[in-house]
C-alpha cells in the first residue's frame, strides 16, 4: 500500500530536481523497498493531488515516466498498478571511464554507479577508453549495438569529443560526464571540486610556513587545470610567486596497457631528480603533487638524492591510494569522493532517462584531506 507520509518526507529530502522527478523517485523508492508490490494499485490522481498538494500535471508526468520504465501499468477504468520489474538485460546503461587512470579512483566510482543503476532496474555495460576521443567513439558504436539507453562517460584528454556527442545526440541517448569535467560543453557532469583541492593543499602548506612551494602536475586537461588554478589562487592571495613544474604528456606517451607508473611516476622522477641535481638555489621547501603517482616518482628521486621528506621538503598529493599510507613516510593526500561521484552521477542520469529536461548541471563534490607525515613546518631556509 502506498505510504503517503514517506512520500511527503521524500519530496522534502530528495536532492533538488523537478517536482515530477522527485515524485517519481519517491514512488520508485517504495517499489524498491517492497512497500509497493507487483499488482498493488496506486492511489488515484485526485487523492495524490489532495494529500501531497501536487498538480495533476506533475502526477501524470511521474506516472508516465514510471510506465515508460516498465514499473507501472495503467488499466482503463481500473487504475494504475505496480508491474513486475523488467529484466535488467532489456535496459542497459553504459559507463565508459579512462583506462590509463583506472587504478586511481574509478573502481569505487564504477561500483557505486553500478549499484545505483541496478537498484533502479537497469543493467550495466562498462568500457575503458585510452584517453583518446577516437577510442571513445569506437566504444560508442559498440554500446549502440548493444542497445544501451544512456551513457556516463569520462571525457578523454586527447582529441575532439564533438563527434561522439553528435552521434549520441542523434540517437537521443541521455549522456553525462562523470569523474572529470569537459570545459565549454553544456552537458551534465559530476566530478571532484579539483580547484578547491589545489587551493586547500597549497593553503595547508602556506599555513605550515612554506613560501617556496612548487606545483608538479599537468595542464593538458580539466583535472590538471583545475588543481593548477587552485594552487595559483592560493599563492597569489599570499603574494607568493607560483612555480609550476609541468610534466609533459602527449597522446602517444599514454600506454594502452600497463600501470600509471609508466607514464606518470617515471617522468615525475626524472624531472625532480634533474632539477635538484642542477644545483638551483630556488629549490622548494614544499611540493603540491598532482596525484599520488606523481608524488611517488618525486619521493623516489628524493630518496636517491638523500633529500629528506618532510625535513628538507614537504609533499602533499591527491587520490589517497591504499599504498601511500604504507610508505616509510606516509603521504598527506586528498581522498577523492569516488563513491559519491558514482552515486550522484547515476541518479542524475536516471533523472534524464525519466524525462527531466532541466538545464545541464555541473556537480562538484569536495575531497577530504587526509593528514599524515609527508608535510610539516619548513626546517630549512
N, C-alpha and C positions, 0 to 999 in steps of 0.2 A: 504494500500500500504506500502511496506517495506521502512523504514526510514534509509537510509544509513548513514546520519550524526549522528543519535542517536546510530547506531551500532558502528560507529567509536569511539564515546565517551565511550560507554560501554566497548569496548575492551581495552581501556586505564584505565578506572576507576574501573572495577570489581576486586575483590580480586584475588591474584595470583593463577593461575591454567593453565593447558594445554590450548593452543590456541583454540582447537576444543571445549573444555568445555566452554570457555568464549564466543565463537560464539554461541553455543547452548543456553547459558544463555541470550545473547543479543536478539536472535530470540524469545525465550520463554517470555522474558520481554515485547516484543512488542505484543505478543499474549495476555498476561495477561492484558496489558494496553488498549487493544482494537484498537491499531494501525493496527494490522492484524486481520481480521475477518474470521470466518469459510468460506471456499470456495475461499479465496484470494490466488492467486498464489505467490510463492516465486520467486525472481529473478533467472536467470539461474546461473549455476556454473561459467560460463565464466564471467558474469557481476560481481558477487560477488568477484571472483578472481581478476579482474582488479580494482574494486573500493575500495576494502578493503585490497588489497595486501596480499591475503592468498593463500595457495596452494589448489589444488583440493582435496588432501587427507584430509586436515583439514576440508574443506567444507563438504565432504562426511561423515566424522565421525560425525560432528554435525547433519547433516540431518538424519543419521542412528539412532542416539540417540533419536532425536525428533520423528522419525517414530515409533521406538520401544515403546516410551512413549505414542503413540496414538495421538500426536499433529500434525503430518504431514502425508501426503499420496502421494506417487509417482505414477503418472499415465503415463504409457509408451507413448512416442511420444507427450505428452502434457505438462508435467512438474510436479512440486511438489506443493501441495496445503495444506492450513491450514484445519485441521479437527475440527469437533465439539468436545469439551472437553469430555473425557470419564467420566463415573460415578465414583465418588470418591470411592464408595464401592468396585469397581473392583480392586483397588490397595491400599492396606493398609500398612502403616508404623507403626511399634511398638516402643513404648517408655516405658522403664522399669527403675524406679528410686527407691531409698531407702525409704521404708515405715517409719522406725523409725525416719528418718531425714526429712521427707516430710514437716514438719512445718517450716523448716529453709528457704530455698530459692527455692525449687523445684516448687512451684505453678507458680511463674513467669517464670521460665525456661520452664515448660511444656506448658504454654500459648503461649509463643513466638515460641516454637518449632512447636506447633500445627498450628499457623497462617502461618508459613513459608511453611510447607508441604502441607497444604490445598490450599494455593495460587498456588502451583505447580501442583495441580490436584489430590493429594493423600488424602486418608482418614487416620485417626489416631486411633489406638487402644492402650490403656495405661494400665500398670500394676505396682504393687508395690511389691518388694521383701523385706524380713525381714532381709536384710544384710547377708544372707547366700547363698552360691553357690548352695545348694540343691534347695532352693525355686526359684532361678533364672532358674535353669534347668527345673523345673516343668512349669514355665511360658513360657519357650521356646517351650515346647510341645504344650501348648495351642495356642500360637501365630502361630506356624506352621500349626496347624489345621485350623486356620482362613486365611491361605494363605497370610500372610504378605510377603512383598517383600524386607524389610530391617528392621534393628533394631538399636536403640540407647539405650545404657544400662549404668547405673551407676554401676561400679564394686562393688560387695559385699565385706564387711570387712572380712568375715569368710569363710573358705573353699577354695577349688581349683576351679578356673574358667575354667580350661582347658577342662573339659568335655562339658561345654556349648559352648565354642569356637569351639571345634571339631565338635559338632552337627551342628552349624550354618555354619561352613566351608564346611561340606559335602553337605549341601543343597545349597551352593553357594549364601547365603544371605549376602549382604553387612552389616557390623556392625561397629559401632563406640562406644567409651566410652564417656560418657557425664557427667559433674558435678564433676568428680574426675578421677585421673589417676590410672593406674594399672602398677606399675614399672616392667620393664623386659619383657613386652609383646608388640610386634610390631603390634600396631593397632591404627588407628586414634583416637585422643582424644581431647576434648575441655573442659577446666576447668579453674579455677582461678589460678593465679600465687601465690600459697599459701606460697612458701618460701619467696617471696617478701613481703607478708603480715606480716609474722613473723618478718622479718628483719625491716620493716618500723615501726611496732608497738614498737619494742624494741628500735630502734634508737630514736623514739619520746620521750620515757621515759628517755633515756640517755641524750638527749639534754635538757630535763627539769631539769636535775641534779641528777637523781636517779643513784645509784650504786648497791644497793641490789635489784635486780629485779628477781622475780621468774616467772617461766612459769608453769601454771596449765593446763594440757591437756592430750592428748592421743598419743601413738606411735605405735598403732596396725594396722594402715592403712595409705595410702599415704597422705591424707589431714593433719593428725596429724603430721606425719613425716616431711612433707614439712614445716609446720609452726614452728616446733621444730628446723629444720635445719636453718631457717632464724633467729630465736631467738639466737641460738648458735653462728652463724656468727657475729651478731651484738655485742654480749657480748665479744667475743674473739678479735674483732677488737679494743675494748677499753681496753683490758687486764683485763676484769671483769670475775669473776667466775660464770658460769651458775649454776642456782639452779632449777632443774626440778622436779616438783611435779606431779607424774603420777597418773591419775585416772584409776584404774584397770577396765578392761572391758572384759567380756567373752561372748561367743555367747549366753549362757543361761541367761545372765543378760539383754539381749535386749528383751523387751516385744513385743509380736505380735500385741497388741492393746495398746491404751493409748497415752500419750504425752511424749515428750523427757524429761520432768522434772523428770519422774520416774527413769530414768537410767542415767541421766547426771547431773541435778542440785542437786539431793539429795546426790550422792556421793561427789560432789564438796563441798557442805555444810558441810558434816561430816569431810572431810579431813581438810578443813580450820579451822573449829572450834577446832578439836583435836590438830592441830599444834599450834594455838595461846594459847590454854589452857595449852599446855605442857610447857609454860614458856621459850621457846627458846630465846636466846639473838640474834639470827640471823634472826629475823623476817624481812621481806622485807619492803621497803618503796613503792614498786610498784609490780603489778602482771599483766602479759600478760596472759589473759584467752583464751583458745582455741576458745570459741564462747560465744554468749550472754547468752545461757542457763547455761553454766558453770559459767559465771560471776554472774548470778542471784543467784546461790547457794552460791557463795562466799559472795555476798552482804548481803544475809540473815544472814549468820554467823557473819559477821562484825557488823550488827545491833544488834544482840543479845549480842555480846561481847562489845558493846559500842566503837568499833573501827570506827573512822570517815573516810568516803570517801568524798573528797580526802585528808583531812587534815593529817590523820595518814597513809593512804595507797592509792595509785592511782591504777586505774583499766583501762585497755584497752582490748576490746574484739573484736569479729568478728561476722558479719551477719547483723547488723542493723535491728533487728526485730522491728516491729511497737511499741511494748510495752516499749522498753528501753528508748525512749525519754520522756516517761511519769513518770519515776521513780522520787522519791524525789531528787536524784542525777542522772540526765540523763547520760547514758553511752557514753563515747567516743568509737567509734567502726569503723569497716570497712564494708562498704556496698559492697556486692559481685555482680559481673556483671551477674546476673542470666538471664536477658532477652537477653543479648548479647551472652551468652553461648548457650542459646536455639536457637537463630537465626543462629549463626555460625555452631553449630552442625547440624542443619537441612540442611544448604547449603552444608556442607561437605558430608553428607550422600547422598544428591541428586546428587552431582557430582559423587559419587561412583556408584550410580544406573545408571547413564548415561554413564558409561564406563570409567571413569577416573581410570587409573592404576598407577598413580604416587606413590612413596614410602609413607609409613604411615606418617601422620603429627601429631605433638603434638602442640596444640594451647593453650597458657597460657595467660589469659586475666587479666589486672590489676584490683584491687579492689580500691575503693575510701574511703579515710579516712574521717570520719565524727566526727569532734572535738566537744565535749560537755563539761560536767563539772566533769567527774569522774577522770581526770588526771590533776595534777598540779605540781608545783615545790615542792620538799620534804620539809616538815616543821618539821620533827623530825630527829634526828641523828641515 
